[in-house]
Amino acid sequence: MAAPHEKFWTEDIIAAAILAASGGTTLLLTKVRAIALEQHLPFLHTLAQWCPLLLIVVGGILLFTNQIETRNRSAAPVSSRSYTETTHGSRN
């Protein structure tokens, strides 16, 4: 059995990774916006503004499709013959 402090240690690593990713994303988006405004690229500026929302939507879609796929895989149909053979043994 795992020690009680290991659970908190794992959660701390996850929280640190999320903070680092959000900080890096903020810095990257700030630079992309500055380049887009400097080079007069309205499409890149718009993409930089809507990028976080697009990533959230795509992540949600991937999460739900993965859950549905896993649920469909685990709920395999069972025929009555295979159920009877596994519960009562083969009666030839």
KETORGU-699646 format. One record per residue (C-alpha): x, y, z; residue in one letter; residue number from 0. Coordinates in Angstrom, 2 decimals. Each point is the difference from the previous one (the first is absolute). Layout:
<fifi xx="X" yy="Y" zz="Z" r="A" k="NUM"/>
...
% end
This chain:
<fifi xx="0.00" yy="0.00" zz="0.00" r="M" k="0"/>
<fifi xx="1.30" yy="3.45" zz="-0.85" r="A" k="1"/>
<fifi xx="1.00" yy="2.42" zz="2.70" r="A" k="2"/>
<fifi xx="-2.42" yy="2.90" zz="0.58" r="P" k="3"/>
<fifi xx="2.53" yy="2.62" zz="-1.09" r="H" k="4"/>
<fifi xx="0.47" yy="-1.59" zz="-3.44" r="E" k="5"/>
<fifi xx="-3.50" yy="0.99" zz="-1.09" r="K" k="6"/>
<fifi xx="0.63" yy="3.65" zz="0.81" r="F" k="7"/>
<fifi xx="3.39" yy="-0.17" zz="-1.69" r="W" k="8"/>
<fifi xx="-1.61" yy="-1.22" zz="-3.24" r="T" k="9"/>
<fifi xx="-2.65" yy="2.73" zz="0.17" r="E" k="10"/>
<fifi xx="2.72" yy="2.60" zz="0.54" r="D" k="11"/>
<fifi xx="1.82" yy="-1.13" zz="-3.14" r="I" k="12"/>
<fifi xx="-3.22" yy="0.20" zz="-2.01" r="I" k="13"/>
<fifi xx="-0.74" yy="3.49" zz="1.35" r="A" k="14"/>
<fifi xx="3.55" yy="1.15" zz="-0.79" r="A" k="15"/>
<fifi xx="-0.28" yy="-1.36" zz="-3.55" r="A" k="16"/>
<fifi xx="-3.28" yy="1.83" zz="-0.54" r="I" k="17"/>
<fifi xx="1.44" yy="3.26" zz="1.32" r="L" k="18"/>
<fifi xx="3.11" yy="-0.34" zz="-2.15" r="A" k="19"/>
<fifi xx="-2.05" yy="-0.76" zz="-3.11" r="A" k="20"/>
<fifi xx="-2.36" yy="2.92" zz="0.56" r="S" k="21"/>
<fifi xx="2.93" yy="2.35" zz="0.63" r="G" k="22"/>
<fifi xx="1.80" yy="-1.18" zz="-3.12" r="G" k="23"/>
<fifi xx="-3.17" yy="0.30" zz="-2.05" r="T" k="24"/>
<fifi xx="-0.54" yy="3.55" zz="1.25" r="T" k="25"/>
<fifi xx="3.53" yy="1.01" zz="-0.95" r="L" k="26"/>
<fifi xx="-0.30" yy="-1.64" zz="-3.41" r="L" k="27"/>
<fifi xx="-3.35" yy="1.63" zz="-0.76" r="L" k="28"/>
<fifi xx="1.34" yy="3.40" zz="1.06" r="T" k="29"/>
<fifi xx="2.90" yy="-0.34" zz="-2.45" r="K" k="30"/>
<fifi xx="-2.27" yy="-1.25" zz="-2.80" r="V" k="31"/>
<fifi xx="-2.37" yy="2.93" zz="0.51" r="R" k="32"/>
<fifi xx="2.90" yy="2.47" zz="-0.06" r="A" k="33"/>
<fifi xx="1.36" yy="-1.51" zz="-3.22" r="I" k="34"/>
<fifi xx="-3.46" yy="-0.02" zz="-1.59" r="A" k="35"/>
<fifi xx="-0.59" yy="3.65" zz="0.83" r="L" k="36"/>
<fifi xx="3.50" yy="1.00" zz="-1.08" r="E" k="37"/>
<fifi xx="-0.25" yy="-1.82" zz="-3.35" r="Q" k="38"/>
<fifi xx="-3.64" yy="1.05" zz="-0.57" r="H" k="39"/>
<fifi xx="-1.29" yy="-3.58" zz="-0.15" r="L" k="40"/>
<fifi xx="-3.64" yy="0.14" zz="1.11" r="P" k="41"/>
<fifi xx="-0.56" yy="-3.76" zz="-0.45" r="F" k="42"/>
<fifi xx="2.89" yy="-0.88" zz="2.32" r="L" k="43"/>
<fifi xx="-1.20" yy="2.56" zz="2.55" r="H" k="44"/>
<fifi xx="-3.52" yy="-1.46" zz="-0.06" r="T" k="45"/>
<fifi xx="1.38" yy="-3.54" zz="0.28" r="L" k="46"/>
<fifi xx="2.10" yy="1.01" zz="3.00" r="A" k="47"/>
<fifi xx="-3.06" yy="1.49" zz="1.69" r="Q" k="48"/>
<fifi xx="-2.21" yy="-3.05" zz="-0.56" r="W" k="49"/>
<fifi xx="2.70" yy="-2.67" zz="0.47" r="C" k="50"/>
<fifi xx="-0.78" yy="-0.77" zz="3.69" r="P" k="51"/>
<fifi xx="-3.70" yy="-0.48" zz="-0.71" r="L" k="52"/>
<fifi xx="0.75" yy="-2.21" zz="-2.99" r="L" k="53"/>
<fifi xx="2.36" yy="-2.15" zz="2.08" r="L" k="54"/>
<fifi xx="-2.64" yy="-0.40" zz="2.74" r="I" k="55"/>
<fifi xx="-2.68" yy="-1.00" zz="-2.50" r="V" k="56"/>
<fifi xx="2.26" yy="-2.49" zz="-1.80" r="V" k="57"/>
<fifi xx="1.11" yy="-1.47" zz="3.34" r="G" k="58"/>
<fifi xx="-3.62" yy="-0.44" zz="1.09" r="G" k="59"/>
<fifi xx="-0.89" yy="-1.70" zz="-3.27" r="I" k="60"/>
<fifi xx="2.96" yy="-2.38" zz="0.31" r="L" k="61"/>
<fifi xx="-0.87" yy="-0.76" zz="3.64" r="L" k="62"/>
<fifi xx="-3.62" yy="-0.87" zz="-0.73" r="F" k="63"/>
<fifi xx="0.75" yy="-2.04" zz="-3.12" r="T" k="64"/>
<fifi xx="2.59" yy="-1.98" zz="1.96" r="N" k="65"/>
<fifi xx="-2.50" yy="-0.66" zz="2.82" r="Q" k="66"/>
<fifi xx="-2.69" yy="-1.11" zz="-2.46" r="I" k="67"/>
<fifi xx="2.46" yy="-2.27" zz="-1.81" r="E" k="68"/>
<fifi xx="1.13" yy="-1.57" zz="3.29" r="T" k="69"/>
<fifi xx="-3.60" yy="-0.51" zz="1.12" r="R" k="70"/>
<fifi xx="-0.92" yy="-1.68" zz="-3.30" r="N" k="71"/>
<fifi xx="3.03" yy="-2.28" zz="0.18" r="R" k="72"/>
<fifi xx="-0.74" yy="-1.13" zz="3.56" r="S" k="73"/>
<fifi xx="-3.70" yy="-0.65" zz="-0.71" r="A" k="74"/>
<fifi xx="0.53" yy="-2.85" zz="-2.46" r="A" k="75"/>
<fifi xx="-3.15" yy="-1.96" zz="-0.76" r="P" k="76"/>
<fifi xx="-0.27" yy="-3.42" zz="1.61" r="V" k="77"/>
<fifi xx="-1.90" yy="-2.71" zz="-1.79" r="S" k="78"/>
<fifi xx="-2.27" yy="-2.28" zz="2.02" r="S" k="79"/>
<fifi xx="1.98" yy="-3.10" zz="-1.05" r="R" k="80"/>
<fifi xx="3.35" yy="1.36" zz="1.19" r="S" k="81"/>
<fifi xx="-1.63" yy="1.19" zz="3.26" r="Y" k="82"/>
<fifi xx="-1.54" yy="-3.44" zz="0.61" r="T" k="83"/>
<fifi xx="3.28" yy="-1.78" zz="-0.76" r="E" k="84"/>
<fifi xx="1.97" yy="2.17" zz="2.38" r="T" k="85"/>
<fifi xx="-2.51" yy="-0.28" zz="2.86" r="T" k="86"/>
<fifi xx="-1.10" yy="-3.65" zz="-0.33" r="H" k="87"/>
<fifi xx="2.84" yy="-1.55" zz="-1.92" r="G" k="88"/>
<fifi xx="-0.17" yy="-1.57" zz="-3.43" r="S" k="89"/>
<fifi xx="-2.81" yy="-2.61" zz="-0.32" r="R" k="90"/>
<fifi xx="0.66" yy="-1.95" zz="-3.15" r="N" k="91"/>
% end
